[in-house]
Amino acid sequence: MTGVLNMSSADEKTTPPDRVAWFTEARFGMFIHWGLYSILGGTWDGHTLPDSSLPNGRSWYAEWAQMRLEVPKDDYQALTQQFNPVNFNADQWIRDAKRAGMRYFVITAKHHDGFALWNSAVSDYDLGATPCKRDLLGELATACKKYDVKLGFYYSHWQDWEHAGGALPYWMESSQPSQESFEKYWQEKSLPQIKELLQRYNPALLWFDTWGNESAKYISTKRRDELIAMIRKERPDCLINGRICYHNPGPDIDFLETHDNQHPAKAPGRPWQTPATMCHSWGWHASDNNWKSSEKMISLLAYNISLGGNYLLNIGPKPDGTFPPQALTRLREIGLWTSANSEAIYGATPVTATPVPGVRHTSRILPGGIHRLYSFIITPPKNGILKLPIENTAITACGLLGSDQKITRKSDGNSTLLKFSANTPVPVVYLDLKNVPEIFTHP
């Protein structure tokens, strides 16, 4: 997975359709990269990613192992005989996501290697060819319904290293398929499998993946519109991301996607999200110990929320179907924070003003017309004193979400000094205001 935020037509504000409402309120989702590559864990034939001895091995992305580590196609496809996740528990996965505060779930139904994580009637390179005789996606759909978590699928519609007509990595330019071959793949595998996913599992979201200008050769606006039309016909409420056609997503997609692990300096004019990793790799990489701290990920979630964006946080499960313990620890720590601060997260209005460095904001109107401002303290203030450009007389109440600690405040000219101590990552201060400074009002 790769790509950058395509801000085409994003500078102008647009009114999203009603189907996007749940997405803009959800703010936080779980991403899963899981497939045959998980068996390799980033290593093949004595080479482990990143490996500078291989021409294209300088990457941590374990889901690219087939191409980056130059695994022969027959050897890679033979991994189907080893894929048998005996410890997979869909209920546990979705329960863990829900407890972390995640409101939607996206899994790689098919990544670039072309392997389908379900028993597809379209291709034999699928779950049906493995010792696993379960409907993994169906079990996840059932668990999502149980826990009221929206279900989404990643589908690699452009690159497919199994089908003769699928696009290949950029460094294989001389082996790229002709337009005629790609159209055969498009009509024989890509479109039919996406339709199959829509009809069989009724996802709330489809996550497509193109990037740079290299995809433009194959994902034309004509093919983009053909795919969008099919999705709208089959499942009108299913959301579509901007990477369906990187160079020209068009007006009919539902939300934009940033570059991997990137966060825009300003709010785009359309719904958006950041796809992000907990470590370097997306798929399971047994040697990737570059785990971000929970506090770091909470800070990034808070940043996105303040700009009206979402945070789609990835886990690469092990081949047996379990989450790495490092990921579970972080999910639980993040869940404590989202639980304590839920009213500042879900359905809150972003406030893009940043008058205080290291502090981000959201707001909402409480019953009785009370304006409540939430301040996410990403960078702790010196001496535990936060200075906000709000007159003390305008504040009717204040406190820390998830805490009964008293906050002392006093005037400092046209500003207010708030003094408190917080030993939690990214504490959230709330202030009830009767006179709201213009800088904190949502345009």
C-alpha positions as CSV (number, residue, x, y, z in Angstrom):
1,M,0.0,0.0,0.0
2,T,1.2,3.5,-0.8
3,G,-0.1,6.8,-2.1
4,V,-0.5,10.5,-1.3
5,L,-3.4,12.6,-0.5
6,N,-5.0,13.7,-3.8
7,M,-6.5,17.1,-3.0
8,S,-8.2,17.4,-6.4
9,S,-11.4,19.3,-5.9
10,A,-10.8,19.2,-2.2
11,D,-10.1,22.9,-1.7
12,E,-13.7,23.8,-2.3
13,K,-16.1,22.6,0.4
14,T,-18.6,20.1,-0.7
15,T,-21.7,18.8,1.1
16,P,-21.3,15.1,1.5
17,P,-24.3,12.8,0.8
18,D,-26.3,11.4,3.7
19,R,-24.6,8.0,3.3
20,V,-21.4,9.6,4.6
21,A,-22.8,10.8,7.9
22,W,-21.9,7.7,9.8
23,F,-18.3,7.9,8.6
24,T,-17.8,11.5,9.6
25,E,-19.1,10.8,13.0
26,A,-17.1,7.6,13.5
27,R,-13.7,9.2,13.4
28,F,-11.8,5.9,14.2
29,G,-11.5,2.6,12.5
30,M,-9.4,-0.6,12.3
31,F,-7.5,-1.6,9.2
32,I,-6.4,-5.2,8.7
33,H,-3.7,-6.5,6.3
34,W,-3.8,-10.3,6.3
35,G,-3.2,-12.9,3.6
36,L,-0.6,-15.3,2.3
37,Y,2.1,-12.8,2.9
38,S,1.4,-13.1,6.6
39,I,2.9,-16.6,6.5
40,L,6.3,-15.2,5.3
41,G,6.4,-12.6,8.1
42,G,8.7,-10.4,5.9
43,T,11.3,-13.1,5.3
44,W,12.1,-15.4,2.3
45,D,15.1,-17.6,1.5
46,G,17.4,-15.8,4.0
47,H,16.3,-12.3,3.0
48,T,14.3,-10.1,5.4
49,L,12.7,-6.8,4.5
50,P,14.2,-4.2,4.3
51,D,17.1,-5.8,2.3
52,S,19.4,-3.5,0.4
53,S,21.0,-6.5,-1.3
54,L,17.9,-6.9,-3.5
55,P,17.2,-4.3,-6.1
56,N,13.7,-3.5,-4.8
57,G,14.1,-4.8,-1.2
58,R,14.4,-1.5,0.6
59,S,10.9,-1.6,2.2
60,W,9.4,-2.7,5.4
61,Y,6.1,-3.5,3.8
62,A,5.7,-7.2,4.3
63,E,2.6,-7.5,2.2
64,W,4.8,-6.7,-0.8
65,A,7.1,-9.7,0.1
66,Q,6.3,-11.6,-3.1
67,M,7.8,-8.9,-5.3
68,R,10.2,-7.2,-3.0
69,L,11.9,-10.5,-2.0
70,E,11.6,-12.0,-5.5
71,V,9.6,-15.0,-4.4
72,P,9.0,-17.2,-7.4
73,K,5.3,-17.1,-8.4
74,D,4.8,-20.9,-8.0
75,D,6.5,-20.9,-4.5
76,Y,4.4,-17.9,-3.4
77,Q,1.1,-19.4,-4.6
78,A,2.0,-22.7,-2.9
79,L,1.5,-20.8,0.4
80,T,-2.2,-21.5,-0.1
81,Q,-1.5,-24.9,1.3
82,Q,-0.2,-23.4,4.6
83,F,-2.9,-20.8,5.2
84,N,-5.0,-22.2,8.0
85,P,-5.6,-19.7,10.7
86,V,-6.7,-22.1,13.4
87,N,-6.8,-19.4,16.1
88,F,-8.8,-16.9,14.1
89,N,-11.8,-15.5,16.2
90,A,-13.8,-12.9,14.4
91,D,-15.8,-12.1,17.5
92,Q,-12.6,-11.4,19.4
93,W,-11.2,-9.2,16.6
94,I,-14.3,-7.0,16.4
95,R,-14.7,-6.9,20.2
96,D,-11.1,-5.6,20.5
97,A,-11.8,-3.0,17.8
98,K,-15.0,-1.9,19.6
99,R,-13.3,-1.6,23.0
100,A,-10.6,0.5,21.4
101,G,-13.3,3.0,20.3
102,M,-13.2,2.0,16.7
103,R,-16.5,2.3,14.8
104,Y,-15.6,0.6,11.5
105,F,-13.4,-2.2,10.3
106,V,-11.6,-2.7,6.9
107,I,-9.8,-5.9,5.9
108,T,-7.8,-6.8,2.8
109,A,-10.3,-9.0,0.9
110,K,-7.7,-9.0,-1.9
111,H,-4.3,-7.4,-1.9
112,H,-1.9,-6.9,-4.8
113,D,-0.9,-10.6,-4.8
114,G,-4.3,-11.4,-6.1
115,F,-5.3,-13.9,-3.4
116,A,-9.0,-13.6,-2.4
117,L,-9.6,-14.0,1.4
118,W,-13.0,-15.6,0.6
119,N,-14.2,-18.6,-1.4
120,S,-14.7,-16.8,-4.7
121,A,-16.7,-18.1,-7.6
122,V,-14.6,-15.9,-9.9
123,S,-11.1,-17.2,-9.2
124,D,-9.6,-20.4,-7.8
125,Y,-6.8,-18.4,-6.2
126,D,-8.7,-17.9,-3.0
127,L,-9.6,-19.2,0.4
128,G,-11.2,-22.2,-1.1
129,A,-7.8,-23.4,-2.2
130,T,-6.5,-23.5,1.4
131,P,-7.0,-25.9,4.3
132,C,-9.2,-23.3,5.9
133,K,-12.8,-24.3,5.2
134,R,-14.4,-21.3,6.9
135,D,-16.1,-18.2,5.6
136,L,-13.7,-15.7,7.3
137,L,-15.3,-12.6,5.8
138,G,-18.8,-13.9,6.7
139,E,-17.7,-14.5,10.3
140,L,-16.4,-10.9,10.4
141,A,-19.6,-9.6,8.9
142,T,-21.6,-11.3,11.6
143,A,-19.3,-10.0,14.4
144,C,-19.5,-6.4,13.0
145,K,-23.3,-6.6,13.1
146,K,-23.2,-7.9,16.6
147,Y,-21.0,-5.0,17.9
148,D,-22.5,-2.3,15.7
149,V,-19.2,-1.8,13.8
150,K,-19.4,-0.9,10.1
151,L,-17.7,-3.5,7.7
152,G,-15.4,-2.5,4.9
153,F,-13.2,-4.2,2.4
154,Y,-9.9,-3.3,0.8
155,Y,-9.8,-4.6,-2.8
156,S,-6.7,-4.1,-5.0
157,H,-8.5,-3.4,-8.3
158,W,-5.4,-2.2,-10.2
159,Q,-2.5,-4.3,-9.3
160,D,-2.9,-8.1,-9.3
161,W,0.2,-10.3,-9.5
162,E,-1.7,-13.5,-10.1
163,H,-3.8,-12.6,-13.2
164,A,-2.0,-12.3,-16.5
165,G,-3.7,-9.0,-17.1
166,G,-3.2,-7.4,-13.7
167,A,-0.9,-4.4,-13.2
168,L,2.6,-5.0,-11.7
169,P,5.0,-2.9,-9.6
170,Y,6.5,0.1,-11.3
171,W,10.0,-1.4,-11.6
172,M,8.5,-4.2,-13.9
173,E,7.6,-1.7,-16.6
174,S,8.7,-4.0,-19.4
175,S,6.3,-6.7,-18.1
176,Q,3.3,-4.5,-17.6
177,P,0.1,-5.8,-19.4
178,S,-1.3,-4.4,-22.5
179,Q,-4.5,-2.5,-22.4
180,E,-6.2,-5.5,-23.9
181,S,-4.9,-7.8,-21.3
182,F,-5.8,-5.4,-18.5
183,E,-9.3,-5.1,-19.8
184,K,-9.6,-8.9,-19.7
185,Y,-8.5,-8.8,-16.1
186,W,-10.9,-5.9,-15.4
187,Q,-13.9,-7.7,-16.8
188,E,-13.0,-11.3,-15.8
189,K,-11.7,-10.8,-12.2
190,S,-11.7,-7.2,-10.8
191,L,-15.3,-6.1,-11.5
192,P,-16.9,-9.6,-10.8
193,Q,-15.1,-10.1,-7.5
194,I,-16.1,-6.6,-6.3
195,K,-19.7,-7.4,-7.2
196,E,-19.4,-10.7,-5.4
197,L,-18.2,-8.9,-2.2
198,L,-21.1,-6.4,-2.5
199,Q,-23.7,-9.1,-3.0
200,R,-22.4,-11.6,-0.5
201,Y,-21.3,-9.4,2.4
202,N,-23.0,-6.0,1.9
203,P,-20.0,-3.9,3.1
204,A,-20.5,-0.3,4.2
205,L,-17.2,0.8,2.7
206,L,-14.9,-0.2,-0.2
207,W,-11.2,0.8,0.1
208,F,-9.4,1.0,-3.3
209,D,-5.7,1.6,-3.8
210,T,-4.0,3.5,-6.5
211,W,-1.1,6.1,-6.3
212,G,1.1,8.3,-8.3
213,N,0.7,8.7,-12.0
214,E,1.6,5.1,-12.8
215,S,-2.0,3.9,-12.2
216,A,-3.4,6.4,-14.7
217,K,-2.5,4.1,-17.6
218,Y,-5.0,1.5,-16.4
219,I,-7.5,3.2,-14.1
220,S,-8.9,5.7,-16.5
221,T,-11.8,7.9,-15.7
222,K,-13.9,5.6,-17.9
223,R,-13.0,2.5,-15.8
224,R,-13.4,4.6,-12.6
225,D,-16.9,5.6,-13.6
226,E,-17.7,2.0,-14.7
227,L,-16.7,0.7,-11.3
228,I,-18.5,3.5,-9.3
229,A,-21.7,2.9,-11.4
230,M,-21.6,-0.8,-10.6
231,I,-21.1,-0.2,-6.8
232,R,-24.0,2.4,-6.7
233,K,-26.3,0.0,-8.5
234,E,-25.5,-3.0,-6.2
235,R,-25.2,-1.1,-2.9
236,P,-26.1,2.6,-3.1
237,D,-25.0,3.3,0.4
238,C,-21.6,1.7,0.2
239,L,-18.8,4.3,0.6
240,I,-16.0,4.7,-1.9
241,N,-12.6,6.2,-1.2
242,G,-10.5,8.6,-3.3
243,R,-7.8,6.1,-4.2
244,I,-10.2,4.4,-6.6
245,C,-8.5,6.7,-9.2
246,Y,-5.6,8.6,-7.6
247,H,-5.0,11.1,-10.4
248,N,-8.6,12.0,-10.7
249,P,-11.0,10.7,-8.0
250,G,-13.8,12.7,-9.4
251,P,-16.9,14.2,-7.6
252,D,-18.7,10.9,-7.0
253,I,-16.3,9.3,-4.4
254,D,-17.2,9.7,-0.7
255,F,-14.0,10.5,1.1
256,L,-10.3,11.3,0.4
257,E,-7.4,9.3,1.6
258,T,-4.0,10.7,2.7
259,H,-0.6,9.2,2.1
260,D,0.3,6.3,4.4
261,N,0.8,7.8,7.9
262,Q,0.4,11.4,6.7
263,H,-1.7,14.1,8.2
264,P,-2.6,17.3,6.2
265,A,-1.7,20.7,7.5
266,K,-5.2,22.0,6.8
267,A,-8.6,20.4,6.5
268,P,-9.6,19.3,3.0
269,G,-13.0,20.4,1.8
270,R,-14.3,16.8,1.8
271,P,-14.5,14.0,4.3
272,W,-11.1,12.3,4.7
273,Q,-9.0,9.9,6.7
274,T,-5.4,8.9,7.3
275,P,-4.5,5.2,6.9
276,A,-1.9,4.5,9.5
277,T,0.4,1.7,10.9
278,M,1.2,0.8,14.5
279,C,4.8,-0.1,13.3
280,H,6.4,0.2,9.9
281,S,4.8,-2.7,8.0
282,W,1.1,-3.2,7.2
283,G,1.2,-7.0,6.9
284,W,2.6,-9.1,9.7
285,H,6.4,-8.7,9.9
286,A,8.1,-10.8,12.5
287,S,11.2,-8.6,12.7
288,D,9.4,-5.2,12.7
289,N,9.7,-4.0,16.3
290,N,9.2,-0.3,15.5
291,W,6.0,0.0,17.5
292,K,4.6,3.5,18.0
293,S,3.6,4.4,21.5
294,S,-0.1,4.6,22.4
295,E,0.4,8.2,23.3
296,K,1.8,8.9,19.8
297,M,-1.2,7.3,18.1
298,I,-3.7,9.0,20.4
299,S,-2.1,12.4,19.5
300,L,-2.5,11.6,15.8
301,L,-6.1,10.6,16.3
302,A,-6.8,13.8,18.2
303,Y,-5.1,15.9,15.4
304,N,-7.2,14.3,12.7
305,I,-10.4,14.7,14.7
306,S,-9.7,18.4,15.2
307,L,-9.5,18.8,11.4
308,G,-12.7,16.8,10.8
309,G,-10.8,13.7,9.6
310,N,-10.7,10.0,10.5
311,Y,-7.9,7.7,11.6
312,L,-7.8,4.2,10.2
313,L,-5.3,2.3,12.3
314,N,-3.8,-0.9,11.0
315,I,-2.9,-4.3,12.5
316,G,-1.1,-7.1,10.7
317,P,-2.4,-10.3,12.3
318,K,-0.2,-13.4,12.5
319,P,-0.8,-16.3,10.1
320,D,-2.6,-18.2,12.9
321,G,-5.2,-15.4,13.1
322,T,-4.1,-13.8,16.3
323,F,-3.1,-10.1,16.9
324,P,0.4,-9.4,18.0
325,P,0.5,-8.8,21.8
326,Q,2.1,-5.3,21.2
327,A,-0.9,-4.4,19.1
328,L,-3.4,-5.7,21.7
329,T,-1.7,-3.6,24.5
330,R,-1.9,-0.5,22.4
331,L,-5.6,-1.1,21.5
332,R,-6.4,-1.4,25.2
333,E,-4.5,1.7,26.1
334,I,-6.1,3.7,23.3
335,G,-9.5,2.3,24.3
336,L,-9.2,3.8,27.8
337,W,-8.6,7.2,26.3
338,T,-11.5,7.0,23.8
339,S,-13.8,5.8,26.5
340,A,-12.9,8.7,28.8
341,N,-13.1,11.3,26.0
342,S,-15.9,10.0,23.8
343,E,-18.0,13.1,23.9
344,A,-15.1,15.2,22.4
345,I,-14.6,12.6,19.6
346,Y,-17.7,11.1,18.1
347,G,-20.1,13.6,16.5
348,A,-18.2,16.6,17.8
349,T,-17.6,19.5,15.4
350,P,-14.0,20.2,14.4
351,V,-12.6,23.6,15.4
352,T,-9.6,24.2,13.1
353,A,-8.3,27.2,14.9
354,T,-5.0,26.7,16.6
355,P,-4.3,29.8,18.7
356,V,-2.2,27.7,21.2
357,P,0.6,25.5,19.9
358,G,0.2,21.8,20.8
359,V,-3.6,22.2,21.5
360,R,-6.4,21.1,19.1
361,H,-10.1,21.6,19.5
362,T,-13.6,20.3,18.8
363,S,-16.9,21.5,20.1
364,R,-20.6,20.7,20.4
365,I,-23.8,22.4,21.5
366,L,-25.3,20.9,24.7
367,P,-28.9,20.9,25.7
368,G,-30.0,24.5,26.6
369,G,-27.8,26.0,23.9
370,I,-24.6,25.7,25.9
371,H,-21.5,25.8,23.7
372,R,-18.9,23.3,25.0
373,L,-15.3,23.6,23.7
374,Y,-13.0,20.6,24.0
375,S,-9.2,21.2,24.1
376,F,-7.0,18.3,23.3
377,I,-3.7,18.9,25.1
378,I,-1.3,17.2,22.7
379,T,1.8,19.0,24.0
380,P,1.6,19.4,27.8
381,P,1.9,23.1,28.8
382,K,4.8,24.4,30.9
383,N,4.2,24.2,34.6
384,G,0.8,22.6,34.0
385,I,-0.7,26.0,33.1
386,L,-2.7,26.3,29.9
387,K,-3.4,29.8,28.5
388,L,-6.4,30.1,26.2
389,P,-7.5,33.3,24.4
390,I,-10.9,33.2,26.1
391,E,-12.0,35.7,28.7
392,N,-12.6,34.1,32.1
393,T,-16.0,35.7,32.4
394,A,-17.2,33.8,29.3
395,I,-16.5,30.4,31.0
396,T,-19.4,29.0,33.1
397,A,-17.8,25.6,33.8
398,C,-14.6,23.7,33.0
399,G,-13.0,20.4,33.8
400,L,-11.1,17.4,32.6
401,L,-13.0,14.7,30.7
402,G,-12.8,11.4,32.5
403,S,-11.6,13.0,35.8
404,D,-13.1,14.6,38.8
405,Q,-10.0,16.8,39.3
406,K,-10.6,20.4,39.9
407,I,-9.2,23.0,37.4
408,T,-8.3,26.4,38.8
409,R,-8.6,29.3,36.5
410,K,-7.9,33.0,36.6
411,S,-8.0,35.9,34.2
412,D,-4.9,37.1,32.3
413,G,-6.1,40.1,30.4
414,N,-8.3,38.8,27.6
415,S,-7.1,35.2,28.2
416,T,-7.7,32.6,30.9
417,L,-5.0,30.6,32.7
418,L,-6.1,27.0,33.5
419,K,-4.0,25.1,36.0
420,F,-4.3,21.3,36.3
421,S,-2.2,18.1,36.4
422,A,-2.8,15.2,34.2
423,N,-0.9,11.9,34.1
424,T,-2.7,10.6,31.0
425,P,-1.8,10.9,27.4
426,V,-3.6,13.8,25.6
427,P,-5.9,15.0,28.4
428,V,-9.0,16.8,27.2
429,V,-10.2,20.0,28.9
430,Y,-13.8,21.0,28.4
431,L,-15.1,24.6,28.8
432,D,-18.7,25.7,28.8
433,L,-19.0,29.1,27.2
434,K,-21.6,31.8,27.1
435,N,-19.7,34.1,24.8
436,V,-17.7,32.2,22.2
437,P,-14.7,33.9,20.7
438,E,-15.0,34.0,16.9
439,I,-11.8,32.1,16.5
440,F,-13.4,29.0,18.1
441,T,-16.6,29.1,16.1
442,H,-17.0,26.7,13.2
443,P,-17.4,28.5,9.9
